[in-house]
């Protein structure tokens, strides 16, 4: 059972409007080139634009003699302004922008490249610079040749069957190096609809019975516009095609002593009840349960899982078996199963720069089965989520939830089944004494005053490290998210007795150091320390002190700064990834956005800009230049009908912000089971400069805390911020809590929340 941590918005209030960027003196476009180095270069410049701002990614490639330092120069042509940058010392003077190398990326061999980037503000158009210099020499870097958009038809599925008279859902995803202006939908080659905004969709009605095709065509915003059209996807309406049983996956590898699951559903709605009979032939060590499945007119499209178990044996052979699914009047399905033998040679562990790059994510079967059982849950049931080790008993597991070793064994199964791609599995290390000292819903089992730190080390961290370090898991990439909430609490919440005790005793700092020492010693384990979120640490009174505390804590480990691979923000929180309709530099009727009640003098309005800026500061404090950031996007989508489609036209500052922001909470300090939330960006590696990945560490559908006091043996208290009738406190500006009603204790399945997250997903689900 997982615990879901708080995200605190309180901070030491600063009521001054300071500049977010100070131009560095002495850097000018056209700085003289090194005398002995013949400079030849190429620059690639791309942007991700939104209303009022953009993120630019710049790659400098050295085509001349080796360089020991470089200064990039270019000019804005439409009044753009530099906000903050990374991987270089950035400065702007008038229209001229310069970026000077840092100590770690100044040397560029012939043919070598380095990537840097920055966030900027724009007041209208955002044309790319027309020329670039490196050390005063003009080089390449003209805006890249316009590329056509990419488009994918996500509905209908190829070969799908639809009832006569029913609407056929058409849906597509599209992207471009600029922006997508429209997506057209075609049925049988004829245009049936044009959609100009994402999510791109249309319901096609009145289609005759028989065979049809569907396709989508996307256009970019260039002049002339380029377009791309998908291949035609066949589907049928009505007719008499034989229904079938659908299995997913159709092949499965199961490690000895472990189990896996296969989902079965029907291809179309039956007229009555259907019984699917399952049989297994082949290796006797492989067994299945159950052997029959019952489908009705209501649940025919919801996959039912069959557990495939592999007994432990002493041979070194990979056994095989076949599962056959049959039902009267239906075309059957077969699944090939392989027993992955564990008696051979174990892999040699490796440590890569980004454990998410090029890897598949571990799908937690415990969470996946709950998600798949919800209406529409199959759309996300195979997404990787974090596994929370929130108490000592979670290491061993229980009859209702896998323990650490069982998850790792299942990860071996999934890794064996995905070909040559590596697999990344994510664990949350979350059991410090006096845990989450400023909240109640996620209080833990250990107390500092009751030998908690020693128990944390010997009964919690030591067993975790011992299991993760077993040689048979050496081929996995294990991502360890270290102690949510702990260190930020020592910056902002020392007015609370348990937090002050954590500081005075050194329990948090010593506990985090001990965890990092133990986990970093395992070569295939990657450590990410929690760094709060922009609505907690975004004020300068919290931002700098937090970076200082992280630096002093990590530098005190045995390996120093090398013991950390990166940091994570927004864990189990709801802060929007991007606010598309305003930036920190937006003004309304002469007032800066920071003066609004919602922003409240914060220096950041969304999570991406905060994470990138915080990473840059951490590097300046001594952390490795290749540290990567993670952002938990599991519940920060804020889609649905309440999502503003455009900036407000109001000239009243607070009205403008409240009507423009996509984050629809009453207050950025609200953290418990938030009403109106939606699934955010799906997990992906390297989604933006400085980021290792967007991740779903908080499993959607698991409660943040109970709406009322519920006795339990997990040490979890009742926090009024989870009570929908609560009128708030000074930490959330005395706003309503915004929590959903009828919530169970933290970590337990909350069906109403999961269904809401599906409904309000942004980007929308196909």
N, C-alpha and C positions, 0 to 999 in steps of 0.2 A: 504494500500500500504506500503510495507516495504522499509526500507533504508538499504543498505548494507555497512558496515563500512570498513574503510581502515585498512590495516596493514602496518605499517611503518618499513622500514628496517634500517633507519639511526640510528647511535649510536655514542657515543664518542669513537673514534677509538683507539684500543690498539694494538700495534705492538710488543708484547712480547710473546714468546712461553713459557707458564708456565705449570708445571705439573698439571694434573687434579685430582690427588689423592695424598695425603700425608699420609703415614702409621702412625697410632697412636702408640705412644710409650707405652711400658708396657703391651701389650696384646700379649700373646703367647699361642700357642696350648698347652694344657695340664695344664692350670691354675688350681690350687688346688681346689677341691670341698669343699663346706661348710661342716664342720666337722659333724654336726648333721643331714645332709640331705643325705639319701641313694639315689644316682642318678641312675635312669634307664630311658632310653629315646629311642625315635625312630625319625629318620630324613628322610623326603621325599625330594628329590632333582630332579627337572626337569628343562629343558632348552628349550628355543626357539632360534634356531641357524640360523645364516645367514653368508654370506661370510665375514670372518674376525672378527666376534663378536657374542655375544649371551646375552640373558637375562636369569638369573637363578632365579627360585622361590624355596624357602626353607621353609619347615614346620617342626617345632620342636614340638614334642609331649612328655610331661612329663609322664613317666610311674612309677615314684618312688615317694618319699616323696615330699611334696610341696616345691617349690623353691622360693626364694626371689630375686635371680639374676642368670644369666647364661652367659656362654661364649661358643659359638660354635667354634669348630676347625676342619679343614680339610686341605688337601693338593691337589694342582693342580699337574697333572702328565704329561702334554704335553705343558708346557711353557705358559699356559694361564696367563693373568694379570687382576687384579681387576681394574675397572674404577671408578664406583661410586655405592653406595648402599643406601638402605633405610630401615627404621624401626629397625636399629641397628647401632652401631659404628663399621665400617668395617676397616680392616687393612690387609696388606699383607707384609710378610717378606720372601724373597726368594720364595719357593713354598708354604709356610705355610700361610693359611688364617684364620683370626679370626673375629668373629662377637659378640660384647658384647651388652647386652640388653640396651635399653633406659629406662628412668624413668617410662614410662607408661606400658611397657610390660615385666618388670623383674619378676613379680610374676606369677608363673605358678602352679596352683593347680594340684593335682594328676589327670591325664587324660586330662588336659588342653593342648591346642596347641596355637602356635603363628606363624604367617607367616612373613617372611622377604625376601629380594631379593637384587639383584645387577646386574649391567651390566658389562660384561667382554669382553676382546679382546682375540682372538685366531689366531694363525698363520697357522693352518692346522686343525687337528682333535680336537675334544673337548670332550674327555672321561669324564665321571662323576667321582667324587672322589670315592675312594674305601672304605673309612672309615671315620667316624665322631666321634667327642668327644663332650660331654657337661660337663663343669667343670672338664675336665681331664678324664672323664670316657667314655670308648668306648661304643657306642650305635649302634642302628640300623641305617638305612639310606643308605644301599646298593642301588645302582641304581635299580629302580623298575623293576619287571619282564616285559620283552618286551611285549607290547600289540599290537594286530593286528590293522591295520589302520581302519578308518571309511570311508565309501564311500556312496554317494547318487547319483542316476541317476536323473538328472534334466530335461533331454529331451531324448526321446519324452515323452509327458504326457500320463498317463495311459488311454487307450481307444481312443487316438487321431486318426484322420483319415488324410491320406496324399495322394496327387494326384499321380496317376500312372506316372512313369517316373521321378518324382521329387525327389531330394535328401532328405533323412530323417535325420534331425540334431540329433546327439547323443552328449550328454554333461553330465559331472559328476563333483561333487566336492569331494575332498578327503583330509584327514588330518591324522596325526600320532603323537605319542609321540616322534618319531625321525623325519624322513622325508619320504615322499612318493617317491618311485623310479619310479613307472610307474602305469598307469591305462590302463587296457585292455577293449575293447568294444566287445560285443558279440551280434549277431543277430541270433535268432533261435538256440542258443547254440553254434554257430560257431564263432571263433575269426575273427574279421574283421579289427581291428586296435589296435595299441599300442601307447599311448601318454606318453611322459616322463616329460612333464612340464605343469604347470598350466597356463591358464585354460585348462582343459582336454576336448577335443572335437573331433568330426569326422563327416563327412557327408557321410552317407551310400547311395550309388547309385546302380541302377540296380536291385532293389528289385522287385520281382514279385507281381502282384496283389493278395490280400488275407490277411489273418491274419498272424501276426508275433509277436515275442517277442524281447525285448532288455534288456541287463543287462550290468553292469560295474563291473570290478574286480580290486581292488587296492592292491599294494604290498608295504611293507615298505622296509627300507634300511638295515635291520638286516641280519645277517648270522647265521642260515638259515632265509630266508625272510618269514614273515607272510603275509597272504592275507585275504581279505574279499570281497565277491561278493554280489551284490544286488539281490533282488528277480527279476524274469523276469517280465517286464512290457509289457502288450499287446498293440499292435497298428495295424492298418490296412492300406493297400496301395490299392488305387482304390476301386473297388467293388461298390455295390449299396446300401450301408447303408443309412438310412434316416437321413438327416441333422437335427440338433436340434438347439433350442435357449438355450443359456447358460446364467444363471443369477449368479451374484456375488455381495453380499452374498445371500444365499438362505433363511436367516432369518435376521430380522432387528428389533431393539428396538429403538423407537423414544420417547424422553421426551416430555411431554406436552409443547406446545408453541414453539417447536423446529422442526427441520426437519432432514432427513437423505437421503442418496442416495443409489440406487441399479443400478449396471451396467449390461447392456444386450449386447450380441454379438451373432454371429452365429458360429456354430461349424466348418463349412467349407465354402469355397468360393461358392457362388451361380452362376448360369449361367446368371442371370439378376437381376433386382431390387427386393427387398423383403421388404414388409411392415409388421412390427410387431405391432399388436394391443394389448393394455394393458387394462385390466379391474380390478376393485377392488371390493371385496365383504367384508362385515363385518362392523365394527364400523364406524359410520358416521363421527366421529371426525378425522379419518385418510383419507387423500386425496392424489392423485398422479398427477404429471405433468411432461412431456406431456403424452398423452394417445396413441400416435402412434410414431413409430421410423422407419426411412427409412435406409435400408442397400443396398449397391451396391457391385459390384465385387471388388471395391477398399477399402471399409471401413468395410467389413464384420467382420474382426477380431479385430476391435477397439471398445471397450465398449462405449456405450452411456448411460449416467446417467439419471435416473428418480428420481425426487425429491419426497420424501414421507414426508408429513407434518402432525403434530398432533396438533389439536386445544386445547387451554387451556380450562379445564372444572373444575367443583367443586367437582366431585365425587372422591372416593379413589380407583376406580377399574382400572385395566390395560386392556384397550380395545384391541381387536385383529382383524386382517383383513388378507385377502389373495389377493396377486396380481397375476394375470394370464396373461402370455404372449403367444400369438398365432400368427402363420403365416402359410399361405398355403404351404403345402408340407414339413412342419417342425414339429418335435416333440416339444411340448410346454414346458414351464417352469413355476414354481410357487414359490412365495416368501411369507413366513409367517412373518407378521408384528405385533409387540406388541407396544401399547401405554404405555410408562413408566410413571405411575402416580407420580406426585410430591407433593401430598397433605398429605403424611404420615410423619413418623418420620425421621429426618435427622441423618446421621451417626456421630459417635464421631470421631473427628480428631485425627490422630496419626502422629508421626514423627519418621521415620526409619533412619537407618544409611545411606543407599544408595537408593534413591528414584527410581532408574532404575532397581534395582535387583528384579527379579520375576514379573515385570510389563510389560504390553503392552504399546506401545507409541501411543499418540493421532495422528490421521491422519487428517490433515487440509483439509476439503473438497474443499476449494477455490483453494489451490495448487494442490490437487489431481486431480481435474477435468481438470486443464490445463495440467498436466503431462500426464494424460491418453489420452488426445486428440492428443498428439504427436506420430508419428510412433515409436512403441516399448516402449512407455511410461508406458504401463500397468505393465511392469516389476518392476517399482519402485513406482507406484502411491499410493500404500498402505503403504509407509514408513513414519514414523513420522518425521516431520520437525518443526522447531521453528516458532512461531508466533511473528512478530515484532510489538511492540507498539512504533512506531517511532515518534509520535506526539500526541497532545491532542485529535485530532479528531479520531485517531485510536481506542481510548477507546470505543467510541460510535459505530464506524463502518459506513459503507455506503451501498448503493444499490449494489455495486460490491465487497465488502469485509466485512466479519463478524467483529463485534466488540468484545471486551473482554467477555462480558456476553454471547453473542451468541456462541463464541468458547467454553466457559465453559459449556453451555447447551448441545452443541453437544458432548462434552467430557462425560457428564453424560449418553448420549445415547450410546456412544461406550462402556462405562464402564459397563452399564447394559447388553450389548450384549455379553461381553467376559467372562461370567461366574464369577468365584470367583477371577480371577486375578485382581489386582489393575491396574489403568491406570495413566500414567504420561503424563502431558501436559506441554509444554515448552513455556515460554514467554520471549522475549528480552525487558528489560527495557532500553530505549534508547532515552532520550530527555533532557539531561543536557543543561543548557545555555552555549553558545559557543561550542556546541557539535562538536566533531571531529575537534578540533581547528587547525589541521595542514593539512586538506584536504578541498576540495570544493564539491565533488560529494555528500557527506553525511552531509553537513552542516544542522543544524536544524532550528527550528522556534523560539527558545528563545535566547535572548542575555542578558549577564550579565548586560550590561549598561542600559537595559530597564526592570528592575525589574524581570529578568529572573529566578533567584533562587527562589524567593517567588512564582512565577507562577508555577515553576517546582514542588514545594512542594504542593501547594493548588489546582492547576488545573490538575496536572498530577499524582503524587504519591498518594495523598489522595484518589482520586476516584478509582484508581487501587486497593489499599489496601482494600477499602470498599467493592468492588465487590468480590475480591478474598476471603475476610473474611466471606461472606455470608454462613450461616450454611448448605445450601443445597449442597455446593461444598466441604464439609469437608471430604468426602470420596475419593476425587481426590488427587493425588500427583502433586503439582504445582511447577515446576522448574523455577526459575526466574534468568535469565542471566543479570547481573547488569552492565549497562553502558560500552558497548564496547569502547575500545580505550582511555577512559578518563584518568585514573591514569597513564598509561605508557607515555602519552603525557607530563605529568609534569616532567618526568625524562629526556626525550630525545629531546623535541621540544620547549624549552623555548626561543629559538631565534625568535619565531613567536609571534606576538603581542597578538593574541587571547589566545594562550597557557599561556603566561606570565600573562595576565589578569586573567585567570582561577586560576593560582597559587596564585597571589597576593591577590585576593579577597576571596580565600578559597572556591570558588563556587563548584569546582569539589569534593573536600574532603567533604565539608558540605553536598552537594547533595547526594553523595554516602552514607554517614552516615545516612542521613534522610531516604533514600530508604531502607537501611538495617534495621533500627529501625522499620519502618512500616511493612515491609514484614516478618521479623523474628518473629514478634509478632503473626503471623498467623501460627498455629501449623503445618498445612499440606503444607506450602510453604517452598521451599528449595532454598537457595541463593547461586549463583555461581558468583564470581567476575572475570572480564576479566583480563587475565595475558599475553596479547600480543602473541608472538610466538617466536620461536628460532631465526628467522632472524631479530628480533627486539631487544629482550632482552637477547640474548645468549652471548653477550660480557660481560666480568666481570665488565666493567664500567657501565653497565646497569642492570645486573643481581642482584647484591647485593643492589644497591640503590632502585630498584623496590620492592624487598622484604621488605626493610625497610619502604618504603612509604606505602605499603599495610598493614604492621603491625601497623604503627602509625595511619593510617586511621581507620582500623577496631577496634583497641583497644579503640578508642574514641567513639564507639557506646555505647548505653545503656547496651547491653549484652556483650560488649567486643568481644573477639575472638569467643564466642559462636554464634554470629550473622551471621557467615559465615559457610556454609556447604562445600564449596570447591571453586575451581577456574577452569576457562576454558581457553584453548589456541587454537590458529589457527582459531578463529571465522571468517567466511567469507574469509578465506585466502586459500592459495594453497600449503603451506609447506608440503613436503612429510612426511608421518607418519614414514616411515623407509627408510633409504638409504641402500639397501642391499649389495652394492658392495664396500663400504668403511666405515670406522669409523673415529672418531676424532683422533685415534692413528695410522692410516695407514700412511706409508711412501712410497714415490716413488723416487727411485734413491737418497736416503739419505735425502729427503726433507719431512717434515711432512705435512699432508694434510691441516693443518691450514694455511700454507703459500700460498695456491692456491688462485687465484683471486676470485673464487666462494665462498669458505669458508671464506676467508678474515679475518683470525685470530679469528673467532668465536670459542667458546668452544663446539658447538653442530652442528651436520650435519643434524639432523632430529627432528621431533616434539615429538616423544615418549620419547627419551632420555632427551630432554629438560624438558618436563612436569614432568617426574619422579624426575629429579634432583631439579627442582624448588619447587616441593612439599616438598621434604626433607628439603630444606632451609627454607621454610615458617614455617615448624614445629619447626625448630631450633629458629625461631624468636618469637615463642610463640603461633602459631596457634595449634588447636586441632590435636592430633595425628591421628584422624580418618578422617581428611579432605580428600575429593576425588577430583581427577582431571577429567575434561571432555576435549576431543579433538574433534573439529569439523572436520569430515572427509568427508564432503559433496562434496568437489571438489579437493581433493588432491590425487586421485588415480594414475594419470599419467600412464595410460596404453596405449593400442594401439601399432601400429607398431613402434613408436619412442621410446618405452621403452627399454633400454638396457637389454639384457638377461644375460649378464655376465660382469665382470670387464674388463676394457680396458687393452690391453697388452702394451700400450705405457709407455715408461720410462720418458716422459716429463710430469711434474707435472700437469700443466693446461690442457694439452691434456687428460691425464688420467682421471682427474675429470670430464671434460666436456663430455667425452665419456662414463663415468661410471654412472653419476648421473641420477636418474629417474626423478627428478624435472627438467623439460625441459624449464623453464623460462629463459629469457635472463639474469635476475638478481633476486635475492631473494627479492628485494624491490619492484618488480612489483606486483600489487595487483588488477588490474582492468580487468575483463572479459578476462582472460588469454587464448590465443590461445593454443590449444593442451591439455588442462586440461581434466580430467576425473573424474567420480564419484569415491569416495574412499570407504573404509570399510563401510559396512552397519552398522547402529546403533546396538550396543550390550552392555549389561551390564557387568561390571567387566572383560574387555578384557585383562588387564595386571595389574601387581602389582601397587597399588596406584591409579588406575583409577576407577572412578565410571562408566564411559561409553564412548564409541565412540558415537557421536551424529551428526545429521544433523541439526544444528542450522540455517545455511544459506540454504534457500530452493533452490535447484538446478533449474536453469532456470530463476531466478530473477536477473536482471542486477545489476552490481556494479555501473554503472554510464554511462552517455551518451557519445557517440563518438564525438559529437559536441554539441554546446550550444543549449538547448531546453528550451524555457520559460515554467515555471510551477509555481503553487501556493503552492508548498510543501517546499519551502526554499532550494531546491537542486541546487547547482551550477554546473558549467562545469569544470572538472579537466582534464588538458592535459594528465595525465596518463591514461585516458580512450580513448585517440585519437591514433589510430594505426599508424599515421604518425609522432607522437612525438618522438624526438630523445633523450629524457630523461634529467636528471639533476644530480646534485652531489649526491642526495640521492640514485639514482639507478645506479651510476657509468657512467652516460651519455650513457646508453643503450636505445634501442628502448623500447617502452612501452609494446609491446607484446599483446596489447589489440585487441579484435575482432572488426570488423567494424560494422557500422549501429546499434549500441546499443541504446536502449531507456534510459530514466533517471532511476536512481537507484530504484530498487524495482519493476519496470514494467517487464512484461514477455518478455523474450528474447529467441525466439524459436531456433535460430541458436546456441546459447550457450547450451541450453538443449540437443539438438540433438548431439552436440559434446561431451558433458559429458557422454551421453549414449554410444556413439561409443568408447570412450577411457576409459571406466570404468575399474578400477582395484581394487579388483578382478573383472574379466569380468562378465557381466550379463549372466544368463543362457539362 
